Amino acid sequence: MAAKDVLGRAGEERAARHLESCGYTVVDRNWRIRDGEIDLVAIRRTDLVVVEVKTRRGEGFGHPFEAIDARKRQRLWRLAFAWIAAHPEVAQGRRLRLDAIAIIGADPANGALEHLEDLR
């Protein structure tokens, strides 16, 4: 596995632990279809939350949230609706929300973590 993939997986694990510590239940990880991948899917109360995780060693190429442009958000929405179609029993009665988690640091387990709720 490439170093960037190891970093990304470590970041996703940290993001999942963060969500769980905030009262979320992670119900899916790395869900893939032909059109792309959802990093994490979680539920909390009446919200179904699709989470994009961006992990970087530093900000030399900009803040991780800068990588989530309008095109990326559109793709995340399409993937979220595909996930709902594949898992209607989990999604039923829940409000869909997109979140992003950025982790910055050479060691994702200890790096700075930012959680941005309700991407628009």
Sequence and secondary structure as in RCSB ss.txt:
>XXXX:A:sequence
MAAKDVLGRAGEERAARHLESCGYTVVDRNWRIRDGEIDLVAIRRTDLVVVEVKTRRGEGFGHPFEAIDARKRQR
LWRLAFAWIAAHPEVAQGRRLRLDAIAIIGADPANGALEHLEDLR
>XXXX:A:secstr
  HHHHHHHHHHHHHHHHHHHTT EEEEEEEEETTEEEEEEEEETTEEEEEEEEEES STT  GGGG  HHHHHH
HHHHHHHHHHH HHHHTT EEEEEEEEEESSSTTTSEEEEE S  
